[in-house]
Amino acid sequence: MELRYTAIVLKKKEVGETDRLYTLYTEEQGKVRVVAKGVRKPEAKLASQLETLTYGLVIVVKGRGMGKIAGAVAEDFFPQLRNDFDILKRILESISVFERLVDLDEPDSRLFGLLKTYLSLAEALVRDGQSEKVFLLSEGFLFQLFAHLGYEVETGACVVSGEKLRQGDRHFFSPGQGGMLSGEHSAQSRGAFAVSENTIKLIRLFLSNRLEHLPRITAEARELRELRQVAASFPPVDYPLDKTATFTLDKIWIEGYKEPL
């Protein structure tokens, strides 16, 4: 049986002497794993169409066992993302989180759209000379991914007392309880750490706006670090986000946003 997938290549792994195992996220079937036979041979032309972070058509022949790639036509390589090491590293981290959190063979057109939009927006930002905005966009992508999968961060009230967070108070994030704590309850959650009011506002913005609107948002370097720390500790799944990542810019602009806590 031949299957035609609109797919994004999430990762690849060498198997045997000349084969590769590919993990794709497809519009039609969700996450799938397929093998490409002989793709590492010098004369093989298929490999160039199946680079990580490639969007396009992938044709799979499915019989018993794992499907085999019979052909592929790349539509977008997102070339700008490959020209900057820091940008590429950040994008690949996000893709790795996505790949680990999403289950096999569960189609989700909204999730496919979120992933494709993230890569397209990041590509456009780099192309337009706004590479610094990719870092905040990446945090927004992760928080929207978490929420879509049922791991939405509680930002409106203390997860222990249920009381609304008050402006001017100290606030903490509890990884185990998946939300914010008021200062007086921070000792009741192991591993809780302080976050600023602006970081909480940013998470709210992430969860209340379409991904396409996030490039208009900006944040201080401190807030980016706090967002990274929250994302790297939640949800409780082991994935490779670097909590100590540094950012080369002192500020990323938030254009015209004011919101009370």
BAKOL-959225 format. One record per residue: residue number from 1; z negated, x negated, y negated of N, C-alpha, C in turn. Coordinates in nm, 3 decimals, decimal comma. Each point is the difference from the previous one (the first is absolute). Example, Ala and Ser with C-alpha at 12.3 -4.5 7.8 and 13.67 -1.06 7.14 Angstrom:
% BAKOL-959225
NODE;1;-0,780;-1,319;0,569;0,000;0,089;-0,119;0,000;-0,090;-0,120
NODE;2;0,072;0,035;-0,105;-0,006;-0,082;-0,119;-0,073;0,077;-0,109
//
This chain:
% BAKOL-959225
NODE;1;0,000;-0,084;0,118;0,000;0,084;-0,118;0,000;-0,088;-0,124
NODE;2;0,089;0,030;-0,094;0,009;-0,078;-0,123;-0,074;0,070;-0,113
NODE;3;-0,085;-0,075;-0,067;-0,077;0,052;-0,112;0,038;-0,076;-0,126
NODE;4;0,013;0,072;-0,110;0,034;-0,061;-0,128;-0,117;0,020;-0,095
NODE;5;-0,057;-0,111;-0,043;-0,119;0,004;-0,084;0,030;-0,049;-0,141
NODE;6;-0,052;0,071;-0,099;-0,012;-0,053;-0,134;-0,133;-0,074;-0,002
NODE;7;0,003;-0,131;-0,017;-0,118;-0,080;0,033;-0,028;-0,108;-0,103
NODE;8;-0,127;-0,039;-0,004;-0,046;-0,117;-0,074;-0,063;-0,095;0,101
NODE;9;0,044;-0,125;-0,001;-0,053;-0,099;0,095;-0,137;-0,047;-0,050
NODE;10;-0,104;0,026;0,079;-0,136;-0,038;-0,037;-0,034;-0,142;0,045
NODE;11;0,040;-0,034;0,122;-0,028;-0,135;0,048;0,086;-0,029;0,122
NODE;12;0,004;-0,126;0,038;0,076;-0,041;0,117;-0,078;-0,109;0,073
NODE;13;0,027;-0,009;0,130;-0,071;-0,097;0,083;0,095;-0,053;0,105
NODE;14;0,001;-0,131;0,016;0,088;-0,061;0,099;-0,055;0,022;0,140
NODE;15;0,088;0,040;0,090;-0,036;0,018;0,141;0,107;-0,065;0,086
NODE;16;-0,042;-0,060;0,109;0,096;-0,067;0,086;0,068;-0,115;-0,074
NODE;17;0,117;-0,037;0,048;0,072;-0,113;-0,060;0,092;0,041;-0,113
NODE;18;0,053;0,122;0,004;0,101;0,038;-0,100;-0,022;0,139;-0,059
NODE;19;-0,108;0,069;0,039;-0,020;0,138;-0,044;-0,102;0,009;-0,113
NODE;20;-0,005;0,117;-0,063;-0,104;0,030;-0,098;-0,048;0,144;0,018
NODE;21;-0,129;0,016;-0,021;-0,060;0,133;-0,003;-0,017;0,040;-0,146
NODE;22;0,053;0,118;-0,036;-0,007;0,047;-0,138;-0,089;0,123;-0,010
NODE;23;-0,080;0,003;-0,106;-0,076;0,120;-0,034;0,066;0,061;-0,123
NODE;24;0,045;0,124;0,015;0,068;0,071;-0,107;-0,082;0,121;-0,042
NODE;25;0,013;0,037;-0,127;-0,048;0,132;-0,038;0,121;0,084;-0,035
NODE;26;0,018;0,109;0,075;0,121;0,080;-0,011;-0,029;0,137;-0,057
NODE;27;0,100;0,055;-0,066;-0,014;0,135;-0,054;-0,004;0,103;0,111
NODE;28;0,068;-0,028;0,110;0,015;0,099;0,106;-0,113;-0,002;0,104
NODE;29;-0,059;-0,117;0,025;-0,094;-0,013;0,111;-0,131;-0,068;-0,038
NODE;30;-0,017;-0,034;-0,128;-0,119;-0,073;-0,039;0,010;-0,145;0,044
NODE;31;-0,112;-0,058;0,037;-0,001;-0,140;0,041;0,049;-0,013;0,144
NODE;32;0,095;-0,090;0,020;0,054;-0,025;0,134;0,009;-0,151;0,022
NODE;33;-0,005;-0,037;0,127;0,022;-0,140;0,039;0,121;-0,005;0,090
NODE;34;0,092;-0,089;-0,034;0,125;-0,013;0,074;0,032;-0,148;0,015
NODE;35;0,084;-0,029;0,096;0,035;-0,139;0,027;0,147;-0,023;-0,031
NODE;36;0,031;-0,119;-0,049;0,139;-0,041;-0,023;0,028;-0,117;0,093
NODE;37;0,087;0,023;0,097;0,033;-0,101;0,100;0,096;-0,104;-0,058
NODE;38;-0,030;-0,126;0,025;0,089;-0,108;-0,039;0,015;-0,020;-0,149
NODE;39;-0,091;0,059;-0,080;0,018;-0,003;-0,145;-0,026;-0,139;-0,059
NODE;40;-0,064;-0,086;0,076;-0,030;-0,136;-0,051;0,105;-0,103;0,041
NODE;41;0,103;0,042;0,069;0,109;-0,092;0,032;0,074;-0,039;-0,127
NODE;42;0,048;-0,121;-0,009;0,067;-0,047;-0,124;0,115;0,089;-0,045
NODE;43;0,071;0,057;0,095;0,116;0,080;-0,037;-0,034;0,146;-0,030
NODE;44;-0,125;0,039;0,020;-0,040;0,140;-0,020;0,006;0,037;-0,148
NODE;45;0,063;0,111;-0,032;0,012;0,045;-0,138;-0,100;0,110;-0,036
NODE;46;-0,064;0,056;0,102;-0,090;0,113;-0,023;-0,126;-0,039;-0,078
NODE;47;-0,046;-0,123;0,021;-0,127;-0,043;-0,060;-0,001;0,014;-0,152
NODE;48;0,113;-0,027;-0,064;0,006;0,005;-0,146;-0,019;0,141;-0,054
NODE;49;0,021;0,100;0,084;-0,016;0,139;-0,042;-0,141;0,054;0,029
NODE;50;-0,084;-0,084;0,058;-0,131;0,045;0,046;-0,114;-0,088;-0,052
NODE;51;0,019;-0,056;-0,118;-0,108;-0,078;-0,059;-0,116;0,092;-0,038
NODE;52;-0,121;-0,055;0,003;-0,116;0,076;-0,047;0,024;0,046;-0,143
NODE;53;-0,043;0,122;-0,031;0,020;0,064;-0,131;0,146;0,036;-0,024
NODE;54;0,070;0,036;0,106;0,137;0,048;-0,015;0,003;0,150;0,028
NODE;55;0,074;0,072;-0,084;0,019;0,144;0,016;0,144;0,025;0,042
NODE;56;0,019;0,084;0,100;0,136;0,029;0,041;0,006;0,085;0,126
NODE;57;0,118;0,002;0,059;0,025;0,074;0,123;-0,021;-0,091;0,120
NODE;58;-0,076;0,048;0,097;-0,020;-0,074;0,125;0,036;0,093;0,116
NODE;59;0,090;-0,048;0,085;0,045;0,078;0,115;-0,071;-0,053;0,125
NODE;60;-0,065;0,090;0,071;-0,081;-0,037;0,116;0,048;0,077;0,122
NODE;61;0,016;-0,073;0,110;0,032;0,063;0,128;-0,131;0,013;0,078
NODE;62;-0,033;0,123;0,034;-0,127;0,028;0,065;0,023;0,047;0,143
NODE;63;-0,059;-0,071;0,092;0,001;0,041;0,140;-0,141;-0,003;0,051
NODE;64;-0,020;-0,059;0,114;-0,136;-0,022;0,048;-0,061;-0,119;-0,073
NODE;65;-0,125;0,011;-0,032;-0,066;-0,110;-0,067;0,035;-0,007;-0,149
NODE;66;-0,009;-0,118;-0,055;0,018;-0,019;-0,143;0,146;0,011;-0,040
NODE;67;0,023;0,061;-0,117;0,135;0,012;-0,051;0,058;-0,135;-0,038
NODE;68;0,131;-0,011;0,009;0,071;-0,124;-0,033;0,091;0,023;-0,120
NODE;69;-0,006;-0,091;-0,095;0,083;0,011;-0,120;0,145;-0,032;0,035
NODE;70;0,088;0,095;-0,030;0,142;-0,019;0,027;0,079;-0,035;-0,125
NODE;71;-0,058;0,025;-0,116;0,069;-0,031;-0,124;-0,090;0,028;-0,119
NODE;72;0,035;-0,057;-0,113;-0,077;0,021;-0,122;0,087;-0,029;-0,121
NODE;73;-0,018;0,080;-0,104;0,072;-0,020;-0,126;-0,103;0,006;-0,112
NODE;74;-0,027;-0,112;-0,063;-0,098;-0,006;-0,108;0,059;0,063;-0,127
NODE;75;-0,081;0,081;-0,065;0,040;0,060;-0,127;-0,069;-0,066;-0,119
NODE;76;-0,120;-0,052;0,022;-0,073;-0,063;-0,109;-0,091;-0,108;0,057
NODE;77;0,019;-0,122;-0,047;-0,085;-0,112;0,042;-0,117;-0,024;-0,096
NODE;78;-0,005;0,074;-0,111;-0,100;-0,022;-0,105;-0,005;-0,149;-0,037
NODE;79;0,111;-0,054;-0,045;0,011;-0,145;-0,018;-0,095;-0,057;-0,105
NODE;80;-0,032;0,078;-0,104;-0,088;-0,052;-0,105;-0,139;-0,031;0,054
NODE;81;-0,044;0,075;0,099;-0,134;-0,020;0,055;-0,011;-0,132;0,075
NODE;82;0,113;-0,056;0,040;0,000;-0,123;0,079;0,006;-0,126;-0,087
NODE;83;0,013;0,019;-0,131;0,018;-0,115;-0,089;-0,128;-0,051;-0,062
NODE;84;-0,111;0,067;0,026;-0,129;-0,039;-0,058;-0,103;0,000;0,112
NODE;85;-0,058;-0,116;0,027;-0,091;-0,013;0,114;-0,120;0,093;-0,013
NODE;86;-0,062;0,005;-0,118;-0,119;0,083;-0,018;0,031;0,147;0,018
NODE;87;0,114;0,043;-0,054;0,041;0,140;0,016;0,028;0,031;0,146
NODE;88;0,075;-0,086;0,066;0,034;0,023;0,140;-0,126;0,004;0,086
NODE;89;-0,093;-0,090;-0,025;-0,126;-0,002;0,076;-0,075;0,132;-0,017
NODE;90;-0,005;0,049;-0,123;-0,073;0,126;-0,025;0,068;0,118;0,067
NODE;91;0,132;0,004;-0,007;0,074;0,109;0,064;-0,021;-0,003;0,152
NODE;92;0,009;-0,118;0,058;-0,016;-0,013;0,145;-0,141;0,037;0,044
NODE;93;-0,100;-0,029;-0,082;-0,136;0,044;0,031;-0,006;0,152;0,006
NODE;94;0,059;0,066;-0,098;0,001;0,146;-0,002;0,073;0,057;0,122
NODE;95;0,112;-0,061;0,034;0,077;0,046;0,116;-0,081;-0,019;0,128
NODE;96;-0,074;-0,110;0,009;-0,082;-0,025;0,118;-0,110;0,105;0,013
NODE;97;-0,063;0,037;-0,112;-0,100;0,106;0,002;0,062;0,130;0,048
NODE;98;0,115;0,034;-0,058;0,072;0,121;0,039;0,027;0,001;0,150
NODE;99;0,052;-0,111;0,051;0,038;-0,008;0,141;-0,121;0,020;0,091
NODE;100;-0,114;-0,055;-0,039;-0,119;0,009;0,085;-0,063;0,139;-0,002
NODE;101;0,011;0,069;-0,112;-0,065;0,130;-0,013;0,081;0,114;0,059
NODE;102;0,131;-0,014;0,004;0,087;0,110;0,042;0,022;-0,005;0,151
NODE;103;-0,013;0,115;0,064;0,018;0,009;0,145;0,148;0,005;0,038
NODE;104;0,027;-0,035;0,123;0,136;0,006;0,053;0,045;0,145;0,020
NODE;105;0,130;0,021;-0,019;0,067;0,125;0,037;-0,062;0,124;-0,063
NODE;106;-0,037;-0,012;-0,128;-0,049;0,116;-0,074;0,082;0,013;-0,128
NODE;107;0,108;0,077;0,004;0,088;0,013;-0,118;-0,076;0,056;-0,119
NODE;108;0,028;-0,053;-0,117;-0,065;0,046;-0,123;0,093;-0,035;-0,116
NODE;109;0,077;0,098;-0,044;0,100;-0,026;-0,104;-0,066;-0,039;-0,132
NODE;110;-0,118;0,055;-0,030;-0,069;-0,036;-0,124;-0,044;-0,146;0,004
NODE;111;-0,048;-0,044;0,114;-0,043;-0,138;0,014;0,119;-0,095;-0,009
NODE;112;0,111;0,039;0,060;0,121;-0,081;-0,012;0,042;-0,010;-0,147
NODE;113;-0,004;0,113;-0,070;0,036;0,000;-0,141;-0,093;-0,087;-0,084
NODE;114;-0,130;0,003;0,033;-0,096;-0,084;-0,073;0,033;-0,147;0,018
NODE;115;0,027;-0,040;0,124;0,032;-0,140;0,028;0,129;-0,043;-0,069
NODE;116;0,104;0,081;0,011;0,128;-0,033;-0,062;-0,013;-0,006;-0,153
NODE;117;-0,074;0,093;-0,057;-0,020;0,001;-0,145;-0,075;-0,124;-0,045
NODE;118;-0,101;-0,040;0,075;-0,077;-0,120;-0,034;0,091;-0,122;-0,007
NODE;119;0,082;-0,021;0,101;0,088;-0,116;0,002;0,105;0,007;-0,112
NODE;120;0,054;0,118;-0,023;0,102;0,015;-0,105;-0,059;-0,023;-0,139
NODE;121;-0,120;0,053;-0,024;-0,065;-0,021;-0,129;-0,033;-0,147;-0,022
NODE;122;-0,054;-0,065;0,103;-0,034;-0,142;-0,012;0,125;-0,082;-0,028
NODE;123;0,109;0,032;0,068;0,127;-0,070;-0,023;0,045;0,018;-0,144
NODE;124;-0,009;0,122;-0,052;0,044;0,027;-0,136;-0,088;-0,071;-0,103
NODE;125;-0,130;-0,005;0,026;-0,091;-0,068;-0,093;0,032;-0,149;-0,009
NODE;126;0,023;-0,063;0,113;0,034;-0,143;-0,001;0,134;-0,022;-0,070
NODE;127;0,097;0,084;0,031;0,133;-0,013;-0,060;-0,007;0,015;-0,152
NODE;128;-0,091;0,086;-0,048;-0,010;0,026;-0,144;-0,098;-0,093;-0,071
NODE;129;-0,045;-0,103;0,069;-0,090;-0,096;-0,063;-0,142;0,048;-0,014
NODE;130;-0,043;0,092;0,083;-0,136;0,054;-0,005;-0,073;-0,026;0,132
NODE;131;0,016;-0,121;0,051;-0,057;-0,033;0,131;-0,150;0,022;0,006
NODE;132;-0,070;-0,023;-0,114;-0,145;0,012;0,000;-0,047;0,140;0,038
NODE;133;0,086;0,102;-0,021;-0,040;0,137;0,031;0,004;0,030;0,150
NODE;134;0,062;-0,088;0,076;0,007;0,023;0,145;-0,139;-0,004;0,063
NODE;135;-0,091;-0,079;-0,054;-0,133;-0,012;0,059;-0,077;0,131;-0,010
NODE;136;0,002;0,063;-0,117;-0,067;0,128;-0,015;0,071;0,109;0,079
NODE;137;0,133;-0,002;-0,001;0,077;0,095;0,080;-0,040;-0,009;0,146
NODE;138;-0,021;-0,121;0,050;-0,037;-0,020;0,140;-0,135;0,061;0,032
NODE;139;-0,096;-0,014;-0,094;-0,130;0,064;0,022;0,016;0,151;0,003
NODE;140;0,078;0,053;-0,092;0,023;0,144;-0,002;0,064;0,050;0,128
NODE;141;0,097;-0,076;0,050;0,065;0,035;0,127;-0,102;0,009;0,112
NODE;142;-0,092;-0,097;0,007;-0,098;0,000;0,108;-0,095;0,119;-0,011
NODE;143;-0,047;0,031;-0,120;-0,092;0,113;-0,014;0,070;0,132;0,031
NODE;144;0,127;0,012;-0,035;0,074;0,120;0,037;0,025;0,006;0,151
NODE;145;0,025;-0,115;0,061;0,014;-0,006;0,144;-0,129;0,044;0,069
NODE;146;-0,113;-0,056;-0,045;-0,128;0,037;0,059;-0,023;0,151;-0,009
NODE;147;0,024;0,056;-0,119;-0,023;0,143;-0,021;0,089;0,084;0,091
NODE;148;0,125;-0,040;0,013;0,093;0,076;0,083;-0,044;0,001;0,147
NODE;149;-0,063;-0,109;0,042;-0,044;-0,011;0,139;-0,141;0,054;0,022
NODE;150;-0,058;0,058;-0,106;-0,132;0,062;0,015;-0,116;-0,086;-0,040
NODE;151;0,027;-0,110;-0,070;-0,106;-0,091;-0,043;-0,016;-0,001;-0,152
NODE;152;0,007;0,114;-0,063;-0,006;0,003;-0,146;-0,139;-0,044;-0,049
NODE;153;-0,001;-0,088;-0,099;-0,124;-0,051;-0,057;-0,064;0,107;-0,089
NODE;154;-0,129;0,023;0,018;-0,073;0,094;-0,084;-0,036;-0,069;-0,132
NODE;155;0,051;0,053;-0,109;-0,024;-0,062;-0,131;-0,069;0,094;-0,098
NODE;156;-0,023;0,124;0,039;-0,056;0,096;-0,094;-0,151;0,010;0,002
NODE;157;-0,059;-0,028;0,117;-0,144;0,018;0,015;-0,056;-0,106;0,092
NODE;158;-0,130;-0,021;-0,010;-0,069;-0,094;0,088;0,007;0,053;0,142
NODE;159;0,040;-0,083;0,095;0,016;0,045;0,139;-0,134;0,021;0,069
NODE;160;-0,108;-0,045;-0,060;-0,134;0,023;0,058;-0,064;0,125;-0,057
NODE;161;-0,005;0,010;-0,133;-0,070;0,112;-0,063;0,089;0,120;-0,028
NODE;162;0,132;-0,023;-0,010;0,092;0,107;-0,036;0,005;0,027;-0,149
NODE;163;-0,078;-0,075;-0,078;-0,003;0,021;-0,144;0,120;-0,066;-0,067
NODE;164;0,049;0,065;-0,105;0,114;-0,053;-0,073;-0,035;-0,135;-0,061
NODE;165;0,094;-0,093;0,008;-0,022;-0,131;-0,060;-0,010;0,013;-0,152
NODE;166;-0,096;-0,070;-0,058;-0,024;0,011;-0,143;0,056;-0,122;-0,073
NODE;167;0,065;0,027;-0,111;0,056;-0,109;-0,080;-0,112;-0,087;-0,054
NODE;168;0,022;-0,131;0,007;-0,099;-0,093;-0,050;-0,094;-0,053;0,106
NODE;169;-0,009;0,068;0,115;-0,085;-0,047;0,109;0,070;-0,111;0,078
NODE;170;-0,076;-0,074;0,078;0,060;-0,095;0,093;0,049;0,076;0,123
NODE;171;0,116;-0,042;0,053;0,057;0,066;0,116;0,035;-0,103;0,105
NODE;172;-0,005;0,043;0,126;0,026;-0,088;0,112;0,096;0,070;0,096
NODE;173;0,071;-0,081;0,078;0,087;0,055;0,104;-0,061;-0,028;0,136
NODE;174;-0,006;0,103;0,084;-0,051;-0,013;0,136;0,116;0,004;0,099
NODE;175;0,035;-0,113;0,062;0,110;0,001;0,098;-0,028;0,093;0,119
NODE;176;-0,124;0,000;0,047;-0,032;0,081;0,117;0,005;0,149;-0,026
NODE;177;-0,031;0,041;-0,124;-0,002;0,143;-0,033;0,124;0,044;-0,077
NODE;178;0,085;-0,094;-0,032;0,131;0,035;-0,056;-0,002;0,056;-0,140
NODE;179;-0,093;-0,046;-0,081;-0,001;0,051;-0,136;-0,101;-0,070;-0,088
NODE;180;-0,018;0,057;-0,119;-0,084;-0,060;-0,101;-0,146;0,041;0,015
NODE;181;-0,087;-0,089;-0,045;-0,144;0,023;-0,001;-0,052;-0,015;-0,142
NODE;182;-0,096;0,083;-0,035;-0,072;-0,025;-0,125;-0,093;-0,118;0,022
NODE;183;-0,042;-0,063;-0,109;-0,079;-0,122;0,010;-0,126;0,015;0,081
NODE;184;-0,069;0,114;-0,014;-0,127;0,018;0,069;0,014;0,015;0,151
NODE;185;0,122;0,023;0,047;0,022;0,017;0,144;0,075;-0,118;0,063
NODE;186;0,025;-0,105;-0,078;0,081;-0,110;0,052;-0,068;-0,073;0,116
NODE;187;-0,133;-0,004;-0,001;-0,071;-0,071;0,106;0,005;0,074;0,133
NODE;188;0,044;0,126;-0,001;0,003;0,079;0,122;0,129;-0,018;0,080
NODE;189;0,089;-0,080;-0,050;0,127;-0,022;0,069;0,024;-0,148;0,018
NODE;190;0,002;-0,044;0,122;0,022;-0,141;0,030;0,141;-0,042;-0,043
NODE;191;0,006;-0,112;-0,068;0,129;-0,054;-0,042;0,054;0,058;-0,129
NODE;192;-0,077;0,088;-0,068;0,047;0,057;-0,126;0,011;-0,109;-0,107
NODE;193;0,100;0,016;-0,088;0,018;-0,097;-0,108;0,036;0,073;-0,129
NODE;194;-0,032;-0,064;-0,112;0,019;0,063;-0,131;0,147;0,011;-0,036
NODE;195;0,036;0,109;-0,065;0,134;0,019;-0,056;-0,015;0,057;-0,140
NODE;196;0,094;-0,031;-0,085;-0,005;0,046;-0,139;0,051;0,143;-0,012
NODE;197;-0,034;0,062;-0,113;0,049;0,135;-0,026;0,153;0,002;-0,006
NODE;198;0,059;-0,102;-0,059;0,146;-0,003;-0,011;0,067;-0,009;0,137
NODE;199;-0,062;-0,071;0,093;0,056;-0,007;0,135;-0,003;0,137;0,066
NODE;200;-0,108;0,074;-0,020;-0,008;0,136;0,054;0,108;0,087;-0,062
NODE;201;0,020;-0,014;-0,131;0,105;0,077;-0,068;0,137;-0,032;0,057
NODE;202;0,023;-0,128;0,028;0,129;-0,041;0,056;0,024;0,063;0,137
NODE;203;-0,101;0,002;0,084;0,014;0,062;0,132;0,032;0,148;-0,016
NODE;204;-0,066;0,066;-0,096;0,031;0,141;-0,026;0,145;0,018;-0,043
NODE;205;0,046;-0,091;-0,084;0,140;0,007;-0,043;0,094;-0,018;0,118
NODE;206;-0,031;-0,093;0,086;0,083;-0,023;0,119;0,013;0,128;0,083
NODE;207;-0,112;0,072;0,011;-0,004;0,115;0,089;0,052;0,128;-0,064
NODE;208;0,022;-0,002;-0,131;0,043;0,122;-0,068;0,141;-0,010;-0,058
NODE;209;0,067;-0,114;0,022;0,134;-0,019;-0,055;0,097;-0,043;0,109
NODE;210;0,126;0,033;-0,021;0,103;-0,048;0,090;0,014;-0,151;-0,013
NODE;211;0,043;-0,064;0,106;0,013;-0,145;-0,002;0,095;-0,046;-0,111
NODE;212;0,101;0,080;-0,028;0,098;-0,035;-0,103;-0,062;-0,014;-0,138
NODE;213;-0,115;0,064;-0,022;-0,064;-0,004;-0,132;-0,093;-0,119;-0,017
NODE;214;-0,033;-0,067;0,108;-0,101;-0,106;-0,007;0,043;-0,123;-0,080
NODE;215;0,128;-0,034;-0,009;0,035;-0,116;-0,085;-0,038;0,016;-0,147
NODE;216;-0,031;0,122;-0,046;-0,045;0,019;-0,137;-0,147;-0,036;-0,018
NODE;217;-0,069;-0,020;0,111;-0,144;-0,027;-0,003;-0,023;-0,151;-0,007
NODE;218;-0,110;-0,040;-0,063;-0,035;-0,141;-0,005;-0,148;-0,017;0,032
NODE;219;-0,040;-0,124;0,023;-0,140;-0,028;0,032;-0,033;-0,144;-0,036
NODE;220;-0,126;-0,022;-0,028;-0,049;-0,135;-0,022;-0,004;-0,075;0,134
NODE;221;-0,001;-0,133;-0,008;-0,006;-0,080;0,122;-0,124;0,032;0,082
NODE;222;-0,113;0,023;-0,068;-0,123;0,036;0,072;0,020;0,129;0,080
NODE;223;0,065;0,097;-0,059;0,021;0,127;0,068;0,095;-0,016;0,120
NODE;224;0,099;-0,085;-0,015;0,088;-0,030;0,114;-0,079;-0,062;0,114
NODE;225;-0,090;-0,090;-0,033;-0,082;-0,062;0,105;-0,088;0,104;0,069
NODE;226;-0,057;0,090;-0,078;-0,085;0,104;0,059;0,082;0,097;0,085
NODE;227;0,118;0,036;-0,047;0,087;0,086;0,081;0,035;-0,067;0,132
NODE;228;0,030;-0,129;-0,006;0,032;-0,073;0,122;-0,121;-0,002;0,094
NODE;229;-0,119;-0,018;-0,055;-0,120;-0,004;0,083;-0,024;0,134;0,067
NODE;230;0,019;0,109;-0,075;-0,017;0,134;0,059;0,104;0,022;0,110
NODE;231;0,126;-0,029;-0,030;0,106;0,022;0,097;-0,018;-0,084;0,125
NODE;232;-0,055;-0,122;-0,017;-0,016;-0,090;0,113;-0,119;0,035;0,087
NODE;233;-0,087;0,088;-0,047;-0,117;0,038;0,079;0,005;0,144;0,047
NODE;234;0,108;0,070;-0,029;0,013;0,142;0,032;0,147;0,033;0,022
NODE;235;0,034;0,080;0,100;-0,086;0,060;0,101;-0,048;-0,102;0,102
NODE;236;-0,090;0,041;0,090;-0,059;-0,096;0,095;0,095;-0,039;0,111
NODE;237;0,108;-0,065;-0,038;0,101;-0,046;0,096;0,025;-0,147;-0,030
NODE;238;0,014;-0,080;0,103;0,021;-0,143;-0,020;0,145;-0,026;-0,041
NODE;239;0,018;-0,045;-0,124;0,133;-0,037;-0,045;-0,011;-0,111;-0,103
NODE;240;0,111;-0,075;-0,019;-0,009;-0,126;-0,076;0,022;0,014;-0,149
NODE;241;-0,100;0,048;-0,073;0,007;-0,005;-0,145;-0,091;-0,111;-0,050
NODE;242;0,050;-0,082;-0,086;-0,077;-0,112;-0,052;-0,087;0,047;-0,116
NODE;243;-0,131;0,012;0,025;-0,091;0,049;-0,103;-0,014;-0,099;-0,115
NODE;244;0,031;-0,126;0,023;-0,021;-0,103;-0,101;0,129;-0,035;-0,074
NODE;245;0,103;0,083;0,018;0,128;-0,030;-0,065;-0,016;-0,011;-0,151
NODE;246;0,068;-0,096;-0,057;-0,008;-0,018;-0,145;0,128;0,054;-0,064
NODE;247;-0,011;0,035;-0,128;0,112;0,056;-0,072;0,032;-0,091;-0,119
NODE;248;0,125;-0,024;-0,022;0,040;-0,097;-0,100;-0,008;0,056;-0,142
NODE;249;-0,007;0,131;-0,015;-0,004;0,059;-0,133;-0,142;0,046;-0,034
NODE;250;-0,036;-0,015;-0,125;-0,131;0,045;-0,044;-0,004;0,151;-0,017
NODE;251;0,113;0,059;-0,021;0,002;0,144;-0,026;0,131;0,060;0,051
NODE;252;-0,010;0,119;0,055;0,117;0,082;0,031;-0,017;0,129;-0,078
NODE;253;0,099;0,037;-0,075;-0,017;0,106;-0,099;-0,011;0,138;0,062
NODE;254;-0,092;0,081;-0,052;-0,008;0,143;0,028;0,044;0,071;-0,128
NODE;255;0,114;0,062;0,002;0,059;0,052;-0,122;-0,049;0,143;-0,029
NODE;256;-0,079;0,012;-0,104;-0,036;0,132;-0,050;-0,090;0,080;0,091
NODE;257;-0,085;-0,067;0,078;-0,087;0,078;0,089;-0,144;-0,003;-0,050
NODE;258;-0,058;0,118;-0,015;-0,142;0,013;-0,029;-0,053;0,118;0,081
NODE;259;-0,106;-0,025;0,074;-0,059;0,108;0,080;-0,150;-0,023;0,007
NODE;260;-0,080;0,101;-0,029;-0,144;-0,015;0,017;-0,035;-0,010;0,146
NODE;261;-0,107;-0,073;0,031;-0,043;-0,014;0,139;-0,049;0,133;0,054
//
